């Protein structure tokens, strides 16, 4: 492995440990003082579900569970609703599109329920301002924790 890249990868573990060492909070009760840029982890009890990254932690965390958030801003909830309704296949046509799914009489309520559920999940976050380290840390944490709602597929 390239020495420069290996050095970056090796430096991720202490930040990951800070993430895991954080006392969990809830998205509905975020602390006043929190970093702006970093990664975050949603867990249901001890089960780690989703890792994300952002340059606006407070706003992004609120978007994941705000009742008015849509499929573009509440992606984790959208994935949860897909799994719960069995509608796991993406459609790249207007029929079956994400926007259309939100209006579906089965999927729409499941999506709303997922956003409400996420509001009460355990949430951890850690600051990471460097964009490359942020991206690698997201993948690092998702891989180690085997978070079921992360995927790094190309679309």
TIMARGU-883543 format. One record per atom (N, C-alpha, C, O, CB): atom name; residue number from 0; residue in three letters; x, y, z. Coordinates in pm, whole numbers. Glycine has a CB too. Example, Ala and Ser with C-alpha at 12.3 -4.5 7.8 and 13.67 -1.06 7.14 Angstrom:
2
- name|resi|resn|px|py|pz
- N|0|ALA|1319|-569|780
- CA|0|ALA|1230|-450|780
- C|0|ALA|1320|-330|780
- O|0|ALA|1424|-332|846
- CB|0|ALA|1131|-447|905
- N|1|SER|1285|-225|708
- CA|1|SER|1367|-106|714
- C|1|SER|1290|3|787
- O|1|SER|1341|114|804
- CB|1|SER|1408|-60|572
***
This chain:
155
- name|resi|resn|px|py|pz
- N|0|UNK|85|-117|0
- CA|0|UNK|0|0|0
- C|0|UNK|90|124|0
- O|0|UNK|196|125|62
- CB|0|UNK|-97|0|123
- N|1|UNK|46|225|-69
- CA|1|UNK|117|352|-72
- C|1|UNK|132|406|70
- O|1|UNK|36|409|146
- CB|1|UNK|43|453|-162
- N|2|UNK|252|450|105
- CA|2|UNK|282|496|241
- C|2|UNK|198|618|282
- O|2|UNK|153|628|396
- CB|2|UNK|430|529|253
- N|3|UNK|179|708|188
- CA|3|UNK|101|829|220
- C|3|UNK|-44|792|252
- O|3|UNK|-102|843|348
- CB|3|UNK|106|930|101
- N|4|UNK|-103|705|170
- CA|4|UNK|-240|662|193
- C|4|UNK|-250|580|322
- O|4|UNK|-344|598|399
- CB|4|UNK|-292|579|74
- N|5|UNK|-155|493|345
- CA|5|UNK|-154|410|467
- C|5|UNK|-151|499|591
- O|5|UNK|-217|468|691
- CB|5|UNK|-33|314|467
- N|6|UNK|-77|606|587
- CA|6|UNK|-69|698|701
- C|6|UNK|-205|761|730
- O|6|UNK|-244|775|846
- CB|6|UNK|36|809|674
- N|7|UNK|-277|799|625
- CA|7|UNK|-411|856|643
- C|7|UNK|-505|751|703
- O|7|UNK|-579|781|797
- CB|7|UNK|-467|908|508
- N|8|UNK|-503|630|649
- CA|8|UNK|-590|524|698
- C|8|UNK|-560|493|844
- O|8|UNK|-652|477|925
- CB|8|UNK|-575|397|612
- N|9|UNK|-432|484|879
- CA|9|UNK|-393|457|1017
- C|9|UNK|-440|566|1113
- O|9|UNK|-466|538|1230
- CB|9|UNK|-242|441|1027
- N|10|UNK|-452|687|1065
- CA|10|UNK|-492|798|1152
- C|10|UNK|-643|801|1178
- O|10|UNK|-690|882|1258
- CB|10|UNK|-449|930|1090
- N|11|UNK|-718|715|1112
- CA|11|UNK|-864|715|1129
- C|11|UNK|-909|652|1261
- O|11|UNK|-1010|693|1318
- CB|11|UNK|-929|642|1013
- N|12|UNK|-836|554|1309
- CA|12|UNK|-878|480|1428
- C|12|UNK|-899|569|1552
- O|12|UNK|-1001|551|1619
- CB|12|UNK|-774|375|1459
- N|13|UNK|-811|662|1584
- CA|13|UNK|-838|746|1701
- C|13|UNK|-966|829|1688
- O|13|UNK|-1039|848|1786
- CB|13|UNK|-720|840|1725
- N|14|UNK|-994|878|1568
- CA|14|UNK|-1118|954|1547
- C|14|UNK|-1238|862|1557
- O|14|UNK|-1341|900|1614
- CB|14|UNK|-1116|1025|1410
- N|15|UNK|-1227|741|1504
- CA|15|UNK|-1333|642|1518
- C|15|UNK|-1358|611|1666
- O|15|UNK|-1473|600|1708
- CB|15|UNK|-1297|513|1441
- N|16|UNK|-1253|598|1743
- CA|16|UNK|-1269|570|1887
- C|16|UNK|-1336|686|1959
- O|16|UNK|-1414|664|2051
- CB|16|UNK|-1133|541|1951
- N|17|UNK|-1308|809|1917
- CA|17|UNK|-1378|925|1976
- C|17|UNK|-1526|920|1943
- O|17|UNK|-1610|950|2028
- CB|17|UNK|-1317|1058|1926
- N|18|UNK|-1558|881|1819
- CA|18|UNK|-1697|867|1779
- C|18|UNK|-1767|765|1869
- O|18|UNK|-1874|793|1924
- CB|18|UNK|-1707|823|1630
- N|19|UNK|-1708|649|1884
- CA|19|UNK|-1769|542|1961
- C|19|UNK|-1773|573|2111
- O|19|UNK|-1858|522|2183
- CB|19|UNK|-1695|412|1937
- N|20|UNK|-1680|656|2156
- CA|20|UNK|-1675|692|2298
- C|20|UNK|-1771|803|2337
- O|20|UNK|-1791|830|2455
- CB|20|UNK|-1536|734|2333
- N|21|UNK|-1832|866|2238
- CA|21|UNK|-1925|975|2268
- C|21|UNK|-2051|921|2334
- O|21|UNK|-2104|818|2293
- CB|21|UNK|-1962|1053|2139
- N|22|UNK|-2098|991|2435
- CA|22|UNK|-2226|957|2497
- C|22|UNK|-2336|990|2395
- O|22|UNK|-2345|1104|2350
- CB|22|UNK|-2247|1036|2633
- N|23|UNK|-2418|892|2359
- CA|23|UNK|-2520|918|2256
- C|23|UNK|-2619|1027|2297
- O|23|UNK|-2650|1045|2414
- CB|23|UNK|-2596|789|2225
- N|24|UNK|-2668|1098|2195
- CA|24|UNK|-2773|1199|2212
- C|24|UNK|-2886|1160|2117
- O|24|UNK|-2878|1059|2048
- CB|24|UNK|-2720|1346|2182
- N|25|UNK|-2990|1242|2115
- CA|25|UNK|-3102|1222|2024
- C|25|UNK|-3105|1339|1925
- O|25|UNK|-3070|1451|1961
- CB|25|UNK|-3237|1210|2101
- N|26|UNK|-3146|1312|1803
- CA|26|UNK|-3152|1417|1701
- C|26|UNK|-3250|1526|1740
- O|26|UNK|-3233|1642|1701
- CB|26|UNK|-3192|1357|1565
- N|27|UNK|-3352|1492|1817
- CA|27|UNK|-3450|1592|1859
- C|27|UNK|-3398|1681|1971
- O|27|UNK|-3459|1784|2002
- CB|27|UNK|-3577|1524|1904
- N|28|UNK|-3285|1644|2032
- CA|28|UNK|-3226|1723|2141
- C|28|UNK|-3076|1737|2120
- O|28|UNK|-2997|1693|2204
- CB|28|UNK|-3256|1657|2278
- N|29|UNK|-3037|1797|2010
- CA|29|UNK|-2895|1814|1980
- C|29|UNK|-2834|1917|2075
- O|29|UNK|-2901|2014|2113
- CB|29|UNK|-2875|1858|1833
- N|30|UNK|-2709|1897|2114
- CA|30|UNK|-2644|1994|2202
- C|30|UNK|-2622|2127|2131
- O|30|UNK|-2610|2132|2009
- CB|30|UNK|-2511|1939|2251
- N|31|UNK|-2617|2233|2209
- CA|31|UNK|-2593|2366|2152
- C|31|UNK|-2456|2372|2085
- O|31|UNK|-2442|2420|1972
- CB|31|UNK|-2604|2474|2260
- N|32|UNK|-2354|2322|2157
- CA|32|UNK|-2218|2327|2105
- C|32|UNK|-2187|2194|2037
- O|32|UNK|-2176|2090|2102
- CB|32|UNK|-2115|2357|2218
- N|33|UNK|-2173|2199|1908
- CA|33|UNK|-2134|2080|1833
- C|33|UNK|-2054|2122|1711
- O|33|UNK|-2070|2234|1663
- CB|33|UNK|-2258|1997|1792
- N|34|UNK|-1969|2034|1661
- CA|34|UNK|-1889|2070|1543
- C|34|UNK|-1977|2093|1421
- O|34|UNK|-2093|2052|1416
- CB|34|UNK|-1787|1961|1513
- N|35|UNK|-1921|2159|1323
- CA|35|UNK|-1993|2185|1199
- C|35|UNK|-1976|2070|1101
- O|35|UNK|-2074|2024|1042
- CB|35|UNK|-1947|2315|1137
- N|36|UNK|-1853|2025|1083
- CA|36|UNK|-1823|1923|982
- C|36|UNK|-1780|1793|1049
- O|36|UNK|-1707|1794|1148
- CB|36|UNK|-1712|1972|885
- N|37|UNK|-1827|1680|994
- CA|37|UNK|-1783|1553|1051
- C|37|UNK|-1865|1437|1001
- O|37|UNK|-1932|1444|898
- CB|37|UNK|-1789|1559|1199
- N|38|UNK|-1858|1327|1078
- CA|38|UNK|-1939|1209|1049
- C|38|UNK|-2030|1183|1167
- O|38|UNK|-2006|1229|1278
- CB|38|UNK|-1850|1085|1018
- N|39|UNK|-2135|1107|1140
- CA|39|UNK|-2234|1076|1244
- C|39|UNK|-2278|932|1231
- O|39|UNK|-2264|870|1126
- CB|39|UNK|-2356|1171|1234
- N|40|UNK|-2331|880|1341
- CA|40|UNK|-2372|741|1349
- C|40|UNK|-2508|733|1416
- O|40|UNK|-2525|782|1528
- CB|40|UNK|-2268|657|1425
- N|41|UNK|-2605|671|1349
- CA|41|UNK|-2736|643|1408
- C|41|UNK|-2737|497|1453
- O|41|UNK|-2697|407|1379
- CB|41|UNK|-2851|671|1307
- N|42|UNK|-2784|475|1576
- CA|42|UNK|-2793|339|1632
- C|42|UNK|-2928|323|1698
- O|42|UNK|-2985|418|1751
- CB|42|UNK|-2678|313|1734
- N|43|UNK|-2977|201|1694
- CA|43|UNK|-3100|165|1764
- C|43|UNK|-3056|75|1879
- O|43|UNK|-3032|-44|1860
- CB|43|UNK|-3206|92|1668
- N|44|UNK|-3046|133|1997
- CA|44|UNK|-2987|61|2109
- C|44|UNK|-2840|35|2078
- O|44|UNK|-2765|128|2048
- CB|44|UNK|-3062|-73|2136
- N|45|UNK|-2800|-90|2086
- CA|45|UNK|-2661|-127|2056
- C|45|UNK|-2639|-164|1910
- O|45|UNK|-2527|-197|1870
- CB|45|UNK|-2620|-242|2144
- N|46|UNK|-2744|-159|1829
- CA|46|UNK|-2734|-196|1688
- C|46|UNK|-2705|-72|1604
- O|46|UNK|-2789|18|1592
- CB|46|UNK|-2865|-267|1639
- N|47|UNK|-2586|-68|1547
- CA|47|UNK|-2544|46|1464
- C|47|UNK|-2602|30|1325
- O|47|UNK|-2586|-74|1261
- CB|47|UNK|-2387|56|1459
- N|48|UNK|-2671|136|1277
- CA|48|UNK|-2748|124|1154
- C|48|UNK|-2697|205|1036
- O|48|UNK|-2702|158|922
- CB|48|UNK|-2886|163|1181
- N|49|UNK|-2648|325|1061
- CA|49|UNK|-2617|413|948
- C|49|UNK|-2509|514|986
- O|49|UNK|-2516|577|1091
- CB|49|UNK|-2743|485|900
- N|50|UNK|-2410|528|900
- CA|50|UNK|-2305|629|915
- C|50|UNK|-2318|727|799
- O|50|UNK|-2337|687|684
- CB|50|UNK|-2162|563|919
- N|51|UNK|-2306|854|829
- CA|51|UNK|-2310|956|725
- C|51|UNK|-2202|1061|749
- O|51|UNK|-2136|1061|852
- CB|51|UNK|-2448|1023|720
- N|52|UNK|-2187|1149|652
- CA|52|UNK|-2090|1258|665
- C|52|UNK|-2151|1385|610
- O|52|UNK|-2241|1381|525
- CB|52|UNK|-1957|1225|590
- N|53|UNK|-2104|1497|659
- CA|53|UNK|-2162|1623|619
- C|53|UNK|-2071|1740|655
- O|53|UNK|-1981|1728|738
- CB|53|UNK|-2298|1642|683
- N|54|UNK|-2095|1852|591
- CA|54|UNK|-2028|1977|626
- C|54|UNK|-2120|2067|708
- O|54|UNK|-2087|2183|734
- CB|54|UNK|-1981|2049|500
- N|55|UNK|-2237|2014|748
- CA|55|UNK|-2332|2088|831
- C|55|UNK|-2402|1987|923
- O|55|UNK|-2516|1949|898
- CB|55|UNK|-2436|2168|744
- N|56|UNK|-2333|1946|1027
- CA|56|UNK|-2384|1839|1113
- C|56|UNK|-2524|1866|1166
- O|56|UNK|-2614|1783|1149
- CB|56|UNK|-2290|1818|1229
- N|57|UNK|-2544|1979|1229
- CA|57|UNK|-2674|2006|1291
- C|57|UNK|-2788|2002|1189
- O|57|UNK|-2890|1938|1212
- CB|57|UNK|-2672|2142|1361
- N|58|UNK|-2770|2069|1077
- CA|58|UNK|-2872|2072|974
- C|58|UNK|-2897|1934|914
- O|58|UNK|-3011|1895|891
- CB|58|UNK|-2834|2168|865
- N|59|UNK|-2789|1862|889
- CA|59|UNK|-2803|1730|827
- C|59|UNK|-2874|1633|920
- O|59|UNK|-2959|1556|876
- CB|59|UNK|-2666|1674|787
- N|60|UNK|-2839|1635|1046
- CA|60|UNK|-2901|1544|1143
- C|60|UNK|-3050|1575|1157
- O|60|UNK|-3131|1483|1168
- CB|60|UNK|-2832|1555|1279
- N|61|UNK|-3085|1700|1157
- CA|61|UNK|-3226|1738|1164
- C|61|UNK|-3300|1696|1038
- O|61|UNK|-3415|1653|1045
- CB|61|UNK|-3241|1890|1186
- N|62|UNK|-3236|1708|922
- CA|62|UNK|-3299|1667|796
- C|62|UNK|-3336|1520|794
- O|62|UNK|-3438|1482|736
- CB|62|UNK|-3208|1697|680
- N|63|UNK|-3255|1437|856
- CA|63|UNK|-3281|1293|855
- C|63|UNK|-3415|1257|920
- O|63|UNK|-3473|1154|886
- CB|63|UNK|-3169|1221|927
- N|64|UNK|-3463|1340|1011
- CA|64|UNK|-3583|1299|1085
- C|64|UNK|-3694|1405|1089
- O|64|UNK|-3796|1383|1154
- CB|64|UNK|-3545|1263|1224
- N|65|UNK|-3675|1516|1023
- CA|65|UNK|-3779|1619|1019
- C|65|UNK|-3900|1566|942
- O|65|UNK|-3884|1508|834
- CB|65|UNK|-3725|1751|954
- N|66|UNK|-4018|1585|995
- CA|66|UNK|-4140|1532|933
- C|66|UNK|-4155|1580|788
- O|66|UNK|-4204|1505|703
- CB|66|UNK|-4263|1575|1013
- N|67|UNK|-4113|1702|759
- CA|67|UNK|-4130|1757|624
- C|67|UNK|-4016|1720|528
- O|67|UNK|-4022|1754|410
- CB|67|UNK|-4140|1907|632
- N|68|UNK|-3914|1649|576
- CA|68|UNK|-3802|1611|489
- C|68|UNK|-3849|1512|383
- O|68|UNK|-3936|1428|408
- CB|68|UNK|-3687|1550|572
- N|69|UNK|-3790|1524|266
- CA|69|UNK|-3828|1434|157
- C|69|UNK|-3718|1330|131
- O|69|UNK|-3622|1320|206
- CB|69|UNK|-3856|1515|28
- N|70|UNK|-3734|1255|24
- CA|70|UNK|-3641|1147|-7
- C|70|UNK|-3499|1194|-31
- O|70|UNK|-3405|1116|-14
- CB|70|UNK|-3689|1073|-128
- N|71|UNK|-3481|1320|-69
- CA|71|UNK|-3346|1373|-91
- C|71|UNK|-3276|1412|39
- O|71|UNK|-3154|1408|47
- CB|71|UNK|-3352|1492|-183
- N|72|UNK|-3353|1451|140
- CA|72|UNK|-3293|1499|264
- C|72|UNK|-3300|1398|377
- O|72|UNK|-3222|1407|472
- CB|72|UNK|-3360|1626|306
- N|73|UNK|-3390|1304|370
- CA|73|UNK|-3404|1201|474
- C|73|UNK|-3370|1064|413
- O|73|UNK|-3452|972|413
- CB|73|UNK|-3550|1200|534
- N|74|UNK|-3249|1052|361
- CA|74|UNK|-3211|931|289
- C|74|UNK|-3209|807|377
- O|74|UNK|-3247|700|332
- CB|74|UNK|-3076|950|226
- N|75|UNK|-3165|821|501
- CA|75|UNK|-3163|706|590
- C|75|UNK|-3305|656|615
- O|75|UNK|-3331|536|607
- CB|75|UNK|-3094|742|723
- N|76|UNK|-3397|747|644
- CA|76|UNK|-3538|709|666
- C|76|UNK|-3596|647|540
- O|76|UNK|-3674|552|547
- CB|76|UNK|-3623|833|708
- N|77|UNK|-3558|698|426
- CA|77|UNK|-3607|643|300
- C|77|UNK|-3561|498|284
- O|77|UNK|-3637|412|239
- CB|77|UNK|-3558|728|180
- N|78|UNK|-3437|471|320
- CA|78|UNK|-3384|334|311
- C|78|UNK|-3454|242|411
- O|78|UNK|-3483|127|379
- CB|78|UNK|-3233|333|337
- N|79|UNK|-3481|294|530
- CA|79|UNK|-3554|215|631
- C|79|UNK|-3693|180|578
- O|79|UNK|-3737|66|587
- CB|79|UNK|-3565|293|766
- N|80|UNK|-3761|279|522
- CA|80|UNK|-3896|256|468
- C|80|UNK|-3892|157|352
- O|80|UNK|-3982|74|338
- CB|80|UNK|-3959|388|422
- N|81|UNK|-3790|166|269
- CA|81|UNK|-3777|70|158
- C|81|UNK|-3769|-72|213
- O|81|UNK|-3836|-163|164
- CB|81|UNK|-3652|102|73
- N|82|UNK|-3687|-91|314
- CA|82|UNK|-3671|-224|371
- C|82|UNK|-3802|-272|436
- O|82|UNK|-3842|-387|418
- CB|82|UNK|-3558|-225|474
- N|83|UNK|-3867|-184|510
- CA|83|UNK|-3988|-223|582
- C|83|UNK|-4105|-253|489
- O|83|UNK|-4192|-333|522
- CB|83|UNK|-4027|-115|678
- N|84|UNK|-4107|-190|373
- CA|84|UNK|-4217|-214|277
- C|84|UNK|-4179|-316|171
- O|84|UNK|-4264|-357|91
- CB|84|UNK|-4257|-82|210
- N|85|UNK|-4054|-358|169
- CA|85|UNK|-4009|-452|67
- C|85|UNK|-3986|-389|-68
- O|85|UNK|-3965|-459|-167
- CB|85|UNK|-4109|-562|54
- N|86|UNK|-3989|-258|-75
- CA|86|UNK|-3967|-188|-202
- C|86|UNK|-3821|-145|-212
- O|86|UNK|-3788|-27|-201
- CB|86|UNK|-4062|-64|-215
- N|87|UNK|-3738|-242|-231
- CA|87|UNK|-3595|-219|-225
- C|87|UNK|-3530|-187|-359
- O|87|UNK|-3416|-143|-363
- CB|87|UNK|-3528|-337|-167
- N|88|UNK|-3601|-209|-467
- CA|88|UNK|-3544|-186|-599
- C|88|UNK|-3565|-41|-644
- O|88|UNK|-3677|9|-643
- CB|88|UNK|-3605|-281|-701
- N|89|UNK|-3457|23|-681
- CA|89|UNK|-3465|159|-733
- C|89|UNK|-3525|157|-873
- O|89|UNK|-3504|63|-951
- CB|89|UNK|-3325|226|-735
- N|90|UNK|-3601|261|-904
- CA|90|UNK|-3657|276|-1037
- C|90|UNK|-3601|405|-1095
- O|90|UNK|-3599|509|-1029
- CB|90|UNK|-3814|278|-1034
- N|91|UNK|-3556|397|-1216
- CA|91|UNK|-3502|516|-1280
- C|91|UNK|-3601|571|-1384
- O|91|UNK|-3563|638|-1480
- CB|91|UNK|-3367|485|-1346
- N|92|UNK|-3728|539|-1360
- CA|92|UNK|-3837|589|-1443
- C|92|UNK|-3931|669|-1354
- O|92|UNK|-3924|659|-1231
- CB|92|UNK|-3913|472|-1516
- N|93|UNK|-4018|748|-1414
- CA|93|UNK|-4113|824|-1332
- C|93|UNK|-4207|730|-1257
- O|93|UNK|-4249|761|-1145
- CB|93|UNK|-4194|921|-1420
- N|94|UNK|-4240|617|-1316
- CA|94|UNK|-4321|516|-1248
- C|94|UNK|-4233|443|-1148
- O|94|UNK|-4136|378|-1185
- CB|94|UNK|-4384|417|-1350
- N|95|UNK|-4267|455|-1021
- CA|95|UNK|-4187|391|-917
- C|95|UNK|-4071|476|-869
- O|95|UNK|-3985|428|-796
- CB|95|UNK|-4135|261|-966
- N|96|UNK|-4068|602|-909
- CA|96|UNK|-3960|692|-867
- C|96|UNK|-3969|718|-717
- O|96|UNK|-4069|687|-653
- CB|96|UNK|-3966|826|-946
- N|97|UNK|-3864|774|-663
- CA|97|UNK|-3862|806|-519
- C|97|UNK|-3972|904|-483
- O|97|UNK|-4039|887|-380
- CB|97|UNK|-3726|863|-480
- N|98|UNK|-3992|1005|-565
- CA|98|UNK|-4098|1101|-539
- C|98|UNK|-4235|1037|-542
- O|98|UNK|-4322|1069|-461
- CB|98|UNK|-4093|1214|-640
- N|99|UNK|-4254|945|-636
- CA|99|UNK|-4381|874|-645
- C|99|UNK|-4401|782|-524
- O|99|UNK|-4512|769|-472
- CB|99|UNK|-4388|792|-776
- N|100|UNK|-4294|719|-479
- CA|100|UNK|-4303|632|-362
- C|100|UNK|-4350|709|-238
- O|100|UNK|-4429|657|-159
- CB|100|UNK|-4168|567|-334
- N|101|UNK|-4302|832|-223
- CA|101|UNK|-4343|913|-108
- C|101|UNK|-4495|932|-104
- O|101|UNK|-4553|945|4
- CB|101|UNK|-4275|1050|-113
- N|102|UNK|-4561|933|-219
- CA|102|UNK|-4706|953|-228
- C|102|UNK|-4783|822|-218
- O|102|UNK|-4906|823|-206
- CB|102|UNK|-4741|1023|-358
- N|103|UNK|-4714|710|-223
- CA|103|UNK|-4777|578|-220
- C|103|UNK|-4847|556|-85
- O|103|UNK|-4790|589|19
- CB|103|UNK|-4673|467|-246
- N|104|UNK|-4971|500|-84
- CA|104|UNK|-5046|484|41
- C|104|UNK|-4983|387|141
- O|104|UNK|-5017|391|259
- CB|104|UNK|-5183|438|10
- N|105|UNK|-4893|302|97
- CA|105|UNK|-4822|212|190
- C|105|UNK|-4685|270|225
- O|105|UNK|-4647|276|342
- CB|105|UNK|-4807|71|128
- N|106|UNK|-4612|312|123
- CA|106|UNK|-4476|360|144
- C|106|UNK|-4475|494|218
- O|106|UNK|-4393|513|308
- CB|106|UNK|-4404|374|12
- N|107|UNK|-4562|586|182
- CA|107|UNK|-4564|719|245
- C|107|UNK|-4571|713|396
- O|107|UNK|-4488|775|463
- CB|107|UNK|-4681|800|193
- N|108|UNK|-4668|641|453
- CA|108|UNK|-4675|629|599
- C|108|UNK|-4552|558|659
- O|108|UNK|-4509|593|769
- CB|108|UNK|-4801|554|639
- N|109|UNK|-4497|461|589
- CA|109|UNK|-4377|393|638
- C|109|UNK|-4258|489|642
- O|109|UNK|-4176|484|734
- CB|109|UNK|-4343|270|549
- N|110|UNK|-4250|576|543
- CA|110|UNK|-4144|677|538
- C|110|UNK|-4160|776|655
- O|110|UNK|-4062|810|721
- CB|110|UNK|-4146|753|402
- N|111|UNK|-4282|820|680
- CA|111|UNK|-4308|911|794
- C|111|UNK|-4273|844|926
- O|111|UNK|-4212|906|1013
- CB|111|UNK|-4456|955|796
- N|112|UNK|-4311|718|940
- CA|112|UNK|-4280|644|1063
- C|112|UNK|-4130|626|1080
- O|112|UNK|-4079|632|1192
- CB|112|UNK|-4350|506|1061
- N|113|UNK|-4058|604|971
- CA|113|UNK|-3913|589|979
- C|113|UNK|-3847|719|1027
- O|113|UNK|-3754|714|1107
- CB|113|UNK|-3855|548|842
- N|114|UNK|-3894|833|979
- CA|114|UNK|-3838|961|1025
- C|114|UNK|-3864|980|1173
- O|114|UNK|-3776|1027|1246
- CB|114|UNK|-3899|1079|945
- N|115|UNK|-3983|944|1220
- CA|115|UNK|-4014|954|1363
- C|115|UNK|-3927|859|1444
- O|115|UNK|-3878|895|1552
- CB|115|UNK|-4164|923|1389
- N|116|UNK|-3906|739|1394
- CA|116|UNK|-3822|641|1463
- C|116|UNK|-3678|691|1475
- O|116|UNK|-3614|675|1579
- CB|116|UNK|-3825|506|1390
- N|117|UNK|-3627|751|1369
- CA|117|UNK|-3490|802|1369
- C|117|UNK|-3473|915|1470
- O|117|UNK|-3366|929|1529
- CB|117|UNK|-3452|850|1229
- N|118|UNK|-3576|995|1490
- CA|118|UNK|-3570|1103|1590
- C|118|UNK|-3535|1050|1729
- O|118|UNK|-3473|1121|1808
- CB|118|UNK|-3704|1177|1595
- N|119|UNK|-3576|928|1758
- CA|119|UNK|-3552|874|1893
- C|119|UNK|-3431|780|1900
- O|119|UNK|-3405|723|2006
- CB|119|UNK|-3674|801|1941
- N|120|UNK|-3359|765|1791
- CA|120|UNK|-3241|678|1791
- C|120|UNK|-3124|743|1862
- O|120|UNK|-3117|865|1878
- CB|120|UNK|-3202|642|1648
- N|121|UNK|-3031|657|1904
- CA|121|UNK|-2904|705|1958
- C|121|UNK|-2823|765|1844
- O|121|UNK|-2822|712|1733
- CB|121|UNK|-2825|591|2029
- N|122|UNK|-2758|873|1872
- CA|122|UNK|-2683|946|1772
- C|122|UNK|-2548|986|1830
- O|122|UNK|-2539|1039|1940
- CB|122|UNK|-2760|1071|1724
- N|123|UNK|-2445|960|1755
- CA|123|UNK|-2309|1003|1790
- C|123|UNK|-2253|1079|1670
- O|123|UNK|-2294|1057|1556
- CB|123|UNK|-2217|880|1828
- N|124|UNK|-2160|1168|1698
- CA|124|UNK|-2093|1240|1590
- C|124|UNK|-1953|1277|1635
- O|124|UNK|-1923|1283|1754
- CB|124|UNK|-2173|1366|1548
- N|125|UNK|-1868|1302|1537
- CA|125|UNK|-1731|1345|1566
- C|125|UNK|-1688|1442|1458
- O|125|UNK|-1724|1427|1341
- CB|125|UNK|-1635|1223|1573
- N|126|UNK|-1611|1540|1496
- CA|126|UNK|-1564|1639|1401
- C|126|UNK|-1457|1581|1309
- O|126|UNK|-1367|1509|1352
- CB|126|UNK|-1508|1761|1474
- N|127|UNK|-1470|1613|1182
- CA|127|UNK|-1368|1586|1082
- C|127|UNK|-1383|1691|974
- O|127|UNK|-1481|1689|899
- CB|127|UNK|-1379|1439|1024
- N|128|UNK|-1288|1782|966
- CA|128|UNK|-1301|1894|873
- C|128|UNK|-1243|1864|735
- O|128|UNK|-1285|1924|636
- CB|128|UNK|-1233|2015|930
- N|129|UNK|-1147|1773|728
- CA|129|UNK|-1085|1741|600
- C|129|UNK|-1177|1651|518
- O|129|UNK|-1220|1546|566
- CB|129|UNK|-948|1672|622
- N|130|UNK|-1209|1691|396
- CA|130|UNK|-1305|1618|313
- C|130|UNK|-1261|1475|280
- O|130|UNK|-1343|1384|280
- CB|130|UNK|-1329|1695|183
- N|131|UNK|-1134|1456|253
- CA|131|UNK|-1085|1322|222
- C|131|UNK|-1093|1232|345
- O|131|UNK|-1141|1119|336
- CB|131|UNK|-940|1327|171
- N|132|UNK|-1047|1281|458
- CA|132|UNK|-1055|1202|582
- C|132|UNK|-1200|1177|621
- O|132|UNK|-1233|1070|673
- CB|132|UNK|-981|1275|697
- N|133|UNK|-1287|1273|596
- CA|133|UNK|-1429|1256|626
- C|133|UNK|-1487|1140|544
- O|133|UNK|-1557|1055|598
- CB|133|UNK|-1507|1388|596
- N|134|UNK|-1457|1137|414
- CA|134|UNK|-1507|1030|328
- C|134|UNK|-1450|895|370
- O|134|UNK|-1524|797|378
- CB|134|UNK|-1471|1059|182
- N|135|UNK|-1322|890|398
- CA|135|UNK|-1260|764|440
- C|135|UNK|-1313|719|576
- O|135|UNK|-1335|600|598
- CB|135|UNK|-1109|778|446
- N|136|UNK|-1333|813|666
- CA|136|UNK|-1384|780|799
- C|136|UNK|-1526|724|791
- O|136|UNK|-1561|633|867
- CB|136|UNK|-1381|903|890
- N|137|UNK|-1608|778|703
- CA|137|UNK|-1743|724|684
- C|137|UNK|-1735|577|640
- O|137|UNK|-1804|492|696
- CB|137|UNK|-1822|808|580
- N|138|UNK|-1653|549|543
- CA|138|UNK|-1638|412|493
- C|138|UNK|-1576|322|600
- O|138|UNK|-1620|209|619
- CB|138|UNK|-1551|409|365
- N|139|UNK|-1476|372|670
- CA|139|UNK|-1409|299|777
- C|139|UNK|-1509|258|884
- O|139|UNK|-1516|140|921
- CB|139|UNK|-1296|385|838
- N|140|UNK|-1587|354|934
- CA|140|UNK|-1684|326|1040
- C|140|UNK|-1794|231|991
- O|140|UNK|-1831|138|1062
- CB|140|UNK|-1747|456|1092
- N|141|UNK|-1846|255|873
- CA|141|UNK|-1952|169|819
- C|141|UNK|-1903|26|800
- O|141|UNK|-1978|-69|821
- CB|141|UNK|-2004|225|685
- N|142|UNK|-1778|11|760
- CA|142|UNK|-1721|-122|740
- C|142|UNK|-1701|-193|873
- O|142|UNK|-1741|-309|888
- CB|142|UNK|-1588|-113|666
- N|143|UNK|-1641|-127|969
- CA|143|UNK|-1616|-188|1099
- C|143|UNK|-1747|-223|1169
- O|143|UNK|-1760|-331|1226
- CB|143|UNK|-1532|-93|1187
- N|144|UNK|-1843|-131|1165
- CA|144|UNK|-1969|-150|1238
- C|144|UNK|-2071|-232|1160
- O|144|UNK|-2176|-269|1213
- CB|144|UNK|-2030|-15|1273
- N|145|UNK|-2042|-260|1033
- CA|145|UNK|-2132|-336|946
- C|145|UNK|-2273|-277|947
- O|145|UNK|-2372|-348|968
- CB|145|UNK|-2136|-483|990
- N|146|UNK|-2281|-148|925
- CA|146|UNK|-2409|-78|925
- C|146|UNK|-2492|-121|805
- O|146|UNK|-2449|-105|691
- CB|146|UNK|-2388|74|924
- N|147|UNK|-2612|-174|830
- CA|147|UNK|-2691|-231|721
- C|147|UNK|-2752|-131|624
- O|147|UNK|-2793|-169|514
- CB|147|UNK|-2799|-312|779
- N|148|UNK|-2759|-4|662
- CA|148|UNK|-2824|94|573
- C|148|UNK|-2723|179|495
- O|148|UNK|-2762|273|426
- CB|148|UNK|-2914|184|654
- N|149|UNK|-2594|145|505
- CA|149|UNK|-2495|210|421
- C|149|UNK|-2471|125|299
- O|149|UNK|-2463|2|308
- CB|149|UNK|-2363|236|499
- N|150|UNK|-2459|188|188
- CA|150|UNK|-2408|121|69
- C|150|UNK|-2328|224|-8
- O|150|UNK|-2356|344|-3
- CB|150|UNK|-2523|58|-18
- N|151|UNK|-2234|177|-76
- CA|151|UNK|-2148|266|-152
- C|151|UNK|-2155|233|-300
- O|151|UNK|-2057|246|-374
- CB|151|UNK|-2004|258|-102
- N|152|UNK|-2274|190|-340
- CA|152|UNK|-2300|159|-479
- C|152|UNK|-2304|287|-562
- O|152|UNK|-2344|392|-514
- CB|152|UNK|-2433|82|-494
- N|153|UNK|-2262|276|-687
- CA|153|UNK|-2280|386|-781
- C|153|UNK|-2420|380|-837
- O|153|UNK|-2476|271|-856
- CB|153|UNK|-2174|381|-896
- N|154|UNK|-2477|495|-864
- CA|154|UNK|-2615|501|-915
- C|154|UNK|-2617|563|-1052
- O|154|UNK|-2723|577|-1112
- CB|154|UNK|-2706|579|-820
***
